[in-house]
Amino acid sequence: MSKLNGMRCVVTGGARGIGKAVCAAFRDEGARVVLTDIDEDEGKKAAEELGCTFEKLDVASEADWDAFAERYPAIDVLVNNAGITGFEDGPAPHDPENASLEEWHKVHAVNTDGCFLGCRYALRAMKAKGTGSIINMSSRSGLVGIPGAAAYAASKAAMRNHSKSVALYAAQNGWAIRCNSIHPAAILTDIWEPMLGDGPDRDAKMAALVADTPLKRFGTVEEVAAACVYLASPESGYMTGAELTLDGGLLAGSAASPGS
């Protein structure tokens, strides 16, 4: 039997990249997938391609979440995947000294507020049944400092910590509602394409970007999606308030032997 057979699974930011891969993996495991995204055109296109239901959702909007809750008052799984880095509109200072408060708020509105609103919705949509899985897509950047992307790193750290608060709250109420976070590092998605290009030096650029990663490669969206399937399924029923790191060994330390 499929691992998610018949489950109602909601994935935010599902139009592309990791979110789209998660939707595909959930579908393949028998779930009834609701793909949400703020980009209506790309979201509808992805949902039609995958055979999912599409709903437009701005995760930073409380009104959008309230309207969504009216349409989907009960679910089994929520993946809070939607997020931004702050560099979507081009280069801008995001270091602790020069970042603007406006840019700081913009990143946190989507990543931190979106996670809070999504978790709040999920708890309300799961507590009647008393079971469910909330998966928050944090980042390796939520575990270490990133000088050039301070708002992004702080927001992902907030997602990590909030996952634990949600997990404990659900447990205190006697619900089998679990909440865990996933922390990917360099996953090969479209966000890397401007840096990689399609020239003859593409492979060399890829190698340079993961030179410090022990496994010497990018991760794939399918690998992240597989982790989501595990956390969504009953197989991970004893895991809550935990985190899964998919970083090719980056945080484990150095793969090189120490010199004599």
HUGIBEL-V247255 format. One record per residue. N is the residue number from 0. RES is the residue in three letters. PHI is phi in radians with two decimals (none if undefined). PSI is psi in degrees with one decimal (* if undefined). BURIAL is 1 if it has 9 or more other C-alpha atoms within 8 Angstrom, else 0. Layout:
n=(N,N)
res=(RES,RES)
phi=(PHI,PHI)
psi=(PSI,PSI)
burial=(BURIAL,BURIAL)
//
This chain:
n=(0,1,2,3,4,5,6,7,8,9,10,11,12,13,14,15,16,17,18,19,20,21,22,23,24,25,26,27,28,29,30,31,32,33,34,35,36,37,38,39,40,41,42,43,44,45,46,47,48,49,50,51,52,53,54,55,56,57,58,59,60,61,62,63,64,65,66,67,68,69,70,71,72,73,74,75,76,77,78,79,80,81,82,83,84,85,86,87,88,89,90,91,92,93,94,95,96,97,98,99,100,101,102,103,104,105,106,107,108,109,110,111,112,113,114,115,116,117,118,119,120,121,122,123,124,125,126,127,128,129,130,131,132,133,134,135,136,137,138,139,140,141,142,143,144,145,146,147,148,149,150,151,152,153,154,155,156,157,158,159,160,161,162,163,164,165,166,167,168,169,170,171,172,173,174,175,176,177,178,179,180,181,182,183,184,185,186,187,188,189,190,191,192,193,194,195,196,197,198,199,200,201,202,203,204,205,206,207,208,209,210,211,212,213,214,215,216,217,218,219,220,221,222,223,224,225,226,227,228,229,230,231,232,233,234,235,236,237,238,239,240,241,242,243,244,245,246,247,248,249,250,251,252,253,254,255,256,257,258,259)
res=(MET,SER,LYS,LEU,ASN,GLY,MET,ARG,CYS,VAL,VAL,THR,GLY,GLY,ALA,ARG,GLY,ILE,GLY,LYS,ALA,VAL,CYS,ALA,ALA,PHE,ARG,ASP,GLU,GLY,ALA,ARG,VAL,VAL,LEU,THR,ASP,ILE,ASP,GLU,ASP,GLU,GLY,LYS,LYS,ALA,ALA,GLU,GLU,LEU,GLY,CYS,THR,PHE,GLU,LYS,LEU,ASP,VAL,ALA,SER,GLU,ALA,ASP,TRP,ASP,ALA,PHE,ALA,GLU,ARG,TYR,PRO,ALA,ILE,ASP,VAL,LEU,VAL,ASN,ASN,ALA,GLY,ILE,THR,GLY,PHE,GLU,ASP,GLY,PRO,ALA,PRO,HIS,ASP,PRO,GLU,ASN,ALA,SER,LEU,GLU,GLU,TRP,HIS,LYS,VAL,HIS,ALA,VAL,ASN,THR,ASP,GLY,CYS,PHE,LEU,GLY,CYS,ARG,TYR,ALA,LEU,ARG,ALA,MET,LYS,ALA,LYS,GLY,THR,GLY,SER,ILE,ILE,ASN,MET,SER,SER,ARG,SER,GLY,LEU,VAL,GLY,ILE,PRO,GLY,ALA,ALA,ALA,TYR,ALA,ALA,SER,LYS,ALA,ALA,MET,ARG,ASN,HIS,SER,LYS,SER,VAL,ALA,LEU,TYR,ALA,ALA,GLN,ASN,GLY,TRP,ALA,ILE,ARG,CYS,ASN,SER,ILE,HIS,PRO,ALA,ALA,ILE,LEU,THR,ASP,ILE,TRP,GLU,PRO,MET,LEU,GLY,ASP,GLY,PRO,ASP,ARG,ASP,ALA,LYS,MET,ALA,ALA,LEU,VAL,ALA,ASP,THR,PRO,LEU,LYS,ARG,PHE,GLY,THR,VAL,GLU,GLU,VAL,ALA,ALA,ALA,CYS,VAL,TYR,LEU,ALA,SER,PRO,GLU,SER,GLY,TYR,MET,THR,GLY,ALA,GLU,LEU,THR,LEU,ASP,GLY,GLY,LEU,LEU,ALA,GLY,SER,ALA,ALA,SER,PRO,GLY,SER)
phi=(none,-1.11,-1.17,-2.09,-0.97,1.37,-1.28,-1.55,-2.08,-1.91,-2.21,-1.54,1.08,-1.62,-1.28,-2.73,1.01,-1.06,-1.03,-1.13,-1.12,-1.13,-1.02,-1.12,-1.16,-1.11,-1.01,-1.13,-1.67,1.57,-1.38,-1.67,-1.69,-1.90,-1.61,-2.04,-2.90,-1.37,-1.52,-1.13,-1.12,-1.20,-1.12,-1.11,-1.08,-1.16,-1.13,-1.14,-1.09,-1.59,1.39,-1.88,-1.52,-1.90,-2.38,-1.29,-2.63,-1.63,-1.16,-1.48,-1.80,-1.10,-1.11,-1.10,-1.14,-1.11,-1.16,-1.10,-1.11,-1.19,-1.43,-2.30,-1.30,-2.44,-2.44,-1.88,-2.47,-2.24,-1.93,-1.41,-1.81,-1.03,-2.95,-2.31,-1.67,1.79,-1.80,-1.08,-1.69,2.05,-1.08,-2.79,-1.20,-2.21,-1.44,-1.09,-1.55,-1.95,-1.13,-1.47,-1.11,-1.08,-1.17,-1.01,-1.13,-1.06,-1.17,-1.20,-1.05,-1.40,-1.35,-1.43,-1.10,-1.07,-1.15,-1.03,-1.13,-1.15,-1.12,-1.08,-1.05,-1.10,-1.01,-1.19,-1.48,-1.95,-1.21,-1.11,-1.38,1.47,-2.40,2.77,-2.39,-1.91,-2.11,-1.82,-1.47,-1.47,-2.93,-0.98,-1.18,-1.48,-1.94,-2.39,-1.39,-2.23,-0.97,-1.56,-2.53,-1.11,-1.14,-1.08,-1.09,-1.12,-1.17,-1.26,-1.16,-1.11,-1.11,-1.05,-1.21,-1.13,-1.01,-1.23,-1.10,-1.12,-1.04,-1.19,-1.07,-1.11,-1.12,-1.08,-1.53,1.36,-1.64,-1.58,-1.76,-1.80,-2.42,-2.37,-2.11,-2.05,-2.21,-1.34,-1.81,-1.40,-1.84,-1.30,-2.23,-1.07,-1.08,-1.51,-1.01,-1.03,-1.40,-1.53,1.15,-2.19,-1.46,-1.15,-1.68,-1.02,-1.08,-1.16,-1.15,-1.08,-1.08,-1.16,-1.23,-2.01,-1.08,-1.54,-1.53,-0.92,-1.43,1.00,-2.76,-1.33,-1.43,-1.95,-1.11,-1.15,-1.19,-1.19,-1.09,-1.10,-1.14,-1.13,-1.05,-1.06,-1.22,-1.39,-1.55,-1.08,-1.05,-1.81,-1.05,-1.80,-1.92,-2.66,1.22,-1.88,-2.43,-1.96,-1.84,-2.05,-2.38,1.14,1.60,-1.02,-1.49,-1.31,2.22,-1.62,-1.42,-1.40,-1.29,-1.16,-1.23,-1.39)
psi=(145.0,147.7,-27.9,31.3,118.8,-2.7,142.2,113.0,128.5,131.2,120.6,152.8,42.9,5.0,-23.6,173.0,-136.1,-43.4,-43.3,-40.5,-37.9,-43.2,-43.9,-43.0,-41.5,-43.8,-44.6,-22.8,14.3,9.8,157.0,103.9,132.1,110.6,121.0,151.4,154.9,-22.9,98.8,-42.8,-51.3,-34.6,-45.3,-40.5,-45.7,-42.0,-40.1,-41.2,-40.4,-14.5,33.8,168.2,137.4,139.1,129.4,131.7,121.9,108.2,-18.1,-2.8,117.0,-37.1,-40.0,-42.9,-39.2,-42.2,-39.1,-40.2,-30.8,-34.7,-29.8,76.3,-13.7,128.0,169.1,-32.2,138.4,129.8,108.8,86.1,-27.7,135.2,162.6,157.9,-24.8,-10.6,13.0,-32.7,11.7,175.4,141.0,152.0,124.2,19.8,164.9,-23.0,-37.2,-6.4,141.9,154.3,-33.5,-45.6,-39.2,-48.1,-37.5,-45.4,-44.9,-30.0,-42.2,-51.2,-50.9,-53.7,-39.7,-39.7,-46.0,-49.1,-38.7,-44.2,-40.7,-44.6,-46.6,-43.2,-43.8,-31.9,-10.5,-21.4,-26.0,-42.1,-29.7,6.7,158.8,171.9,125.6,127.0,118.3,122.9,90.2,-137.7,159.5,-30.8,-13.4,-2.6,-14.7,165.5,144.9,96.0,-36.4,0.6,60.5,-42.9,-43.3,-48.0,-43.3,-39.2,-38.4,-31.8,-37.9,-38.7,-40.9,-48.7,-40.1,-31.8,-39.9,-38.9,-42.9,-43.0,-46.2,-38.6,-45.7,-42.4,-40.5,-29.2,1.5,18.1,145.4,47.7,117.7,149.7,122.4,162.3,151.7,139.7,81.8,152.2,-119.3,97.1,130.6,98.1,179.7,-21.5,-23.5,-15.2,-41.9,-31.5,-30.2,-42.0,-172.1,24.3,179.8,-16.4,13.7,-47.6,-38.6,-38.6,-40.6,-44.8,-39.2,-37.1,-23.8,21.1,-31.3,-2.5,125.0,-38.7,-4.4,37.4,164.9,153.3,166.7,155.8,-30.3,-34.3,-38.1,-40.8,-36.5,-38.0,-37.4,-40.9,-43.7,-47.2,-26.4,-25.0,162.9,-16.0,-26.5,28.3,-19.0,11.2,118.5,146.2,18.5,176.3,141.4,125.7,124.3,88.8,15.9,19.2,7.6,-43.2,-3.5,-22.1,-158.2,136.8,-12.0,144.3,142.1,147.2,158.8,*)
burial=(0,0,1,1,1,0,1,1,1,1,1,1,1,1,1,1,1,1,1,1,1,1,1,1,1,1,1,0,1,1,1,1,1,1,1,1,1,1,0,0,0,1,1,1,1,1,1,1,0,1,0,1,1,1,1,1,1,1,1,1,0,0,0,1,1,1,0,1,1,0,0,0,0,0,1,1,1,1,1,1,1,1,0,1,0,1,0,0,0,0,0,0,0,1,1,0,0,0,1,0,0,0,1,1,0,1,1,1,1,1,1,1,1,1,1,1,1,1,1,0,1,1,1,1,1,1,1,0,0,1,1,1,1,1,1,1,1,1,1,1,1,1,0,0,0,0,0,0,1,1,1,1,1,1,1,1,1,1,1,1,0,1,1,1,1,1,1,1,0,1,1,0,0,0,1,1,1,1,1,1,1,1,1,1,1,0,1,1,1,0,0,0,0,0,0,1,0,0,0,0,0,1,0,0,1,1,1,0,0,1,0,0,1,1,0,1,1,1,1,1,1,1,0,1,1,1,1,1,1,1,1,1,1,0,0,1,0,0,1,1,1,1,1,0,1,1,1,1,1,1,0,0,0,0,0,0,0,0,0,0)
//
